[in-house]
Amino acid sequence: MMQNRSGKIRINNPAFNRSIHVFLWIAAILSIVSIISLQIDWIKLASRVGKLASVFTDLSKLNFANIELVLFGFADSVTVTILATVYSLLLGLVMAAFMAKNITLSKKLAAAMSAFFSFLRAVPTPVWVLLALVSLGFGPAPGVVGLSVHATSFFARAFAQSFEEVPQEIIEALQAAGANRIQIFFSAVLPASITALIAWGALRFEHNFSESAILGMVGAGGIGYLIAASISGYNFGRAGLAILLVFLFAYTLELTFVAIKRRMKI
């Protein structure tokens, strides 16, 4: 250890510094390779950057004509979000009870379910929506199915981790008193994890709404479809109104959930 001019001890960690340098070099190399592989026409890109300002200007000129179309699309997105969150939360709660290592019926079953839901999470939500579109057709139903598949895998893993945080001493005490697994789950594990479950549910609801707005652009209906159709038809004023509505709702959700977390001290 060495001292600097102020007399303070300067801590030097060669291994940490070496790791930082390696990380920066790898990041730089990967960035360069990625840029080269994309074959970006930088001259063309630079010439069109100025058009972004005109696009945002057009979006700011809100078009309130046929506002009911925007409101109906927004309502569809909110409905899809609510249904997908409720269905996936309930399914995830049941699956998590079998996945949590401290209350599972079988360790092998828990490992198999964990691997299965890891696969579901690895596949992006738009892929599940597109698969649902093939069988269910266009509309909000594929959005509910696609969001539910991915959200269920998320809740199953998150809830299982929350259940596993319950002290093992509590579970063993209830087992010694003669309680079965169902009684242990509803009398100890679930009440002890309820604040974490609410936090996970709020987080996923906000995420589902953002995804529902995006998934509408691939044919799942809702406000996303209206935004895509408006931009394609050069109706930037209506698209701007829809985007503003999405932003206001998402911002309100964030403020609401922050207030809930503070009240519950999550």
Secondary structure, DSSP 4 states (H G I P E B T S, - for coil): -EE-TTSPEEP--HHHHHHHHHHHHHHHHHHHHHHHHHT--HHHHHHHTTHHHHHHHHHHS---TTHHHHHHHHHHHHHHHHHHHHHHHHHHHHHHHHH-TTT-S-HHHHHHHHHHHHHHHHS-HHHHHHHHHHHH-SSHHHHHHHHHHHHHHHHHHHHHHHHHTS-HHHHHHHHHTT--HHHHIIIIIHHHHHHHHHHHHHHHHHHHHHHHHHHGGGTT-SHHHHHHHHHHTT-HHHHHHHHHHHHHHHHHHHHHHHHHHHHHT-
